Amino acid sequence: MFSDPIFIIGVLACFLVLIILMIGIGSFAKGGEFNRKHSNRLMRYRIIAQAGAVIIIVGYAWWRSRGGN
């Protein structure tokens, strides 16, 4: 499983979502000019990255259930 490139891409996609989420939450907590300019954009990026991660994970699970090696 850990040698499968699709699994590794899925894990990296999840970490990307986590990083975007932490930057967004940090900017919300700090407030200021950065938050006013970029908060909505960061959350849009998070939603897009999260959708991609879910698609990768579901695709990987489907592929493995069909007997993919």
GROMACS elastic network, one bead per residue, 0.5 to 0.9 nm:
[ bonds ]
;  ai    aj funct       b0    kb
    1     4     6  0.53080   500
    1     5     6  0.87106   500
    1     7     6  0.67612   500
    1     8     6  0.86841   500
    2     5     6  0.78554   500
    2     7     6  0.66798   500
    2     8     6  0.67433   500
    3     6     6  0.88920   500
    3     7     6  0.78140   500
    3     8     6  0.75893   500
    4     7     6  0.54076   500
    4     8     6  0.65008   500
    4     9     6  0.88618   500
    4    69     6  0.83847   500
    5     8     6  0.50532   500
    5     9     6  0.61410   500
    5    10     6  0.85950   500
    6     9     6  0.50412   500
    6    10     6  0.61827   500
    6    11     6  0.86989   500
    6    56     6  0.75395   500
    6    57     6  0.85110   500
    6    60     6  0.66901   500
    7    10     6  0.50398   500
    7    11     6  0.62936   500
    7    12     6  0.86750   500
    7    56     6  0.83342   500
    7    57     6  0.76858   500
    7    60     6  0.69902   500
    8    11     6  0.50840   500
    8    12     6  0.61800   500
    8    13     6  0.85497   500
    9    12     6  0.50515   500
    9    13     6  0.60684   500
    9    14     6  0.86408   500
    9    53     6  0.85885   500
    9    56     6  0.78023   500
   10    13     6  0.50251   500
   10    14     6  0.62871   500
   10    15     6  0.87404   500
   10    52     6  0.88147   500
   10    53     6  0.59300   500
   10    54     6  0.82350   500
   10    55     6  0.89354   500
   10    56     6  0.57234   500
   10    57     6  0.58834   500
   10    60     6  0.82750   500
   11    14     6  0.51079   500
   11    15     6  0.63530   500
   11    16     6  0.86910   500
   11    53     6  0.81797   500
   11    57     6  0.86770   500
   12    15     6  0.50278   500
   12    16     6  0.61603   500
   12    17     6  0.86928   500
   12    53     6  0.85678   500
   13    17     6  0.63313   500
   13    18     6  0.86776   500
   13    49     6  0.69486   500
   13    50     6  0.76604   500
   13    52     6  0.73787   500
   13    53     6  0.51740   500
   13    54     6  0.88275   500
   13    56     6  0.83012   500
   14    17     6  0.51173   500
   14    18     6  0.62770   500
   14    19     6  0.87338   500
   14    49     6  0.81435   500
   14    50     6  0.72849   500
   14    53     6  0.59720   500
   14    54     6  0.86263   500
   15    19     6  0.61212   500
   15    20     6  0.86074   500
   16    19     6  0.51223   500
   16    20     6  0.62169   500
   16    21     6  0.84804   500
   16    46     6  0.83753   500
   16    49     6  0.71206   500
   16    50     6  0.85194   500
   16    53     6  0.88842   500
   17    20     6  0.52447   500
   17    21     6  0.60306   500
   17    22     6  0.85970   500
   17    45     6  0.85369   500
   17    46     6  0.57093   500
   17    47     6  0.81816   500
   17    48     6  0.88905   500
   17    49     6  0.57530   500
   17    50     6  0.58091   500
   17    53     6  0.79346   500
   18    21     6  0.50462   500
   18    22     6  0.61000   500
   18    23     6  0.86325   500
   18    46     6  0.83669   500
   19    22     6  0.51774   500
   19    23     6  0.62431   500
   19    24     6  0.85922   500
   19    46     6  0.89101   500
   20    23     6  0.52158   500
   20    24     6  0.61550   500
   20    25     6  0.86360   500
   20    42     6  0.67033   500
   20    43     6  0.77650   500
   20    45     6  0.74040   500
   20    46     6  0.58008   500
   20    49     6  0.85998   500
   21    24     6  0.50591   500
   21    25     6  0.60634   500
   21    26     6  0.84076   500
   21    42     6  0.78226   500
   21    43     6  0.73596   500
   21    46     6  0.63656   500
   22    25     6  0.51266   500
   22    26     6  0.59088   500
   22    27     6  0.84757   500
   23    26     6  0.50811   500
   23    27     6  0.61503   500
   23    28     6  0.86412   500
   23    42     6  0.78963   500
   24    27     6  0.51622   500
   24    28     6  0.62151   500
   24    29     6  0.86714   500
   24    35     6  0.81300   500
   24    38     6  0.84369   500
   24    39     6  0.61941   500
   24    40     6  0.87151   500
   24    42     6  0.59310   500
   24    43     6  0.66990   500
   24    46     6  0.86850   500
   25    28     6  0.50169   500
   25    29     6  0.61799   500
   25    30     6  0.86008   500
   25    39     6  0.87420   500
   26    29     6  0.51404   500
   26    30     6  0.61103   500
   26    31     6  0.83889   500
   26    35     6  0.89440   500
   27    30     6  0.50882   500
   27    31     6  0.57154   500
   27    32     6  0.79545   500
   27    34     6  0.68626   500
   27    35     6  0.51717   500
   27    36     6  0.89215   500
   27    38     6  0.84853   500
   27    39     6  0.70305   500
   28    31     6  0.52404   500
   28    32     6  0.85718   500
   28    35     6  0.60022   500
   28    36     6  0.89101   500
   28    39     6  0.71565   500
   29    35     6  0.87482   500
   30    34     6  0.88945   500
   30    35     6  0.76283   500
   31    34     6  0.71958   500
   31    35     6  0.52306   500
   31    36     6  0.74101   500
   32    35     6  0.55290   500
   32    36     6  0.65071   500
   32    37     6  0.89137   500
   33    36     6  0.51326   500
   33    37     6  0.61795   500
   33    38     6  0.85127   500
   34    37     6  0.52345   500
   34    38     6  0.58430   500
   34    39     6  0.75349   500
   35    38     6  0.54242   500
   35    39     6  0.50038   500
   35    40     6  0.84594   500
   36    39     6  0.61956   500
   36    40     6  0.82917   500
   37    40     6  0.78923   500
   37    41     6  0.81964   500
   38    41     6  0.52262   500
   38    42     6  0.60257   500
   38    43     6  0.86861   500
   39    42     6  0.52210   500
   39    43     6  0.63591   500
   39    44     6  0.87233   500
   40    43     6  0.52195   500
   40    44     6  0.62219   500
   40    45     6  0.86637   500
   41    44     6  0.50609   500
   41    45     6  0.61987   500
   41    46     6  0.85982   500
   42    45     6  0.50522   500
   42    46     6  0.61741   500
   42    47     6  0.87353   500
   43    47     6  0.62295   500
   43    48     6  0.86539   500
   44    47     6  0.51326   500
   44    48     6  0.62796   500
   44    49     6  0.85890   500
   45    48     6  0.51342   500
   45    49     6  0.60539   500
   45    50     6  0.83990   500
   46    49     6  0.50796   500
   46    50     6  0.58565   500
   46    51     6  0.84429   500
   47    50     6  0.50051   500
   47    51     6  0.60673   500
   47    52     6  0.85577   500
   48    51     6  0.51748   500
   48    52     6  0.62685   500
   48    53     6  0.86742   500
   49    52     6  0.50547   500
   49    53     6  0.61403   500
   49    54     6  0.86404   500
   50    54     6  0.61377   500
   50    55     6  0.85588   500
   51    54     6  0.51328   500
   51    55     6  0.61643   500
   51    56     6  0.86216   500
   52    55     6  0.51053   500
   52    56     6  0.61758   500
   52    57     6  0.86204   500
   53    56     6  0.51049   500
   53    57     6  0.61165   500
   53    58     6  0.85590   500
   54    57     6  0.50872   500
   54    58     6  0.59880   500
   54    59     6  0.82740   500
   55    58     6  0.52653   500
   55    59     6  0.58669   500
   55    60     6  0.83881   500
   56    59     6  0.50969   500
   56    60     6  0.59967   500
   56    61     6  0.85910   500
   57    60     6  0.50715   500
   57    61     6  0.61629   500
   57    62     6  0.85597   500
   58    61     6  0.50649   500
   58    62     6  0.60536   500
   58    63     6  0.84644   500
   59    62     6  0.50671   500
   59    63     6  0.59954   500
   59    64     6  0.85394   500
   60    63     6  0.50456   500
   60    64     6  0.61005   500
   60    65     6  0.85262   500
   60    68     6  0.89792   500
   61    64     6  0.51719   500
   61    65     6  0.60868   500
   61    66     6  0.86598   500
   62    65     6  0.51140   500
   62    66     6  0.63238   500
   62    67     6  0.89557   500
   62    68     6  0.88009   500
   63    66     6  0.52444   500
   63    67     6  0.67670   500
   63    68     6  0.54120   500
   63    69     6  0.84690   500
   64    67     6  0.52327   500
   64    69     6  0.68657   500
   65    68     6  0.71133   500
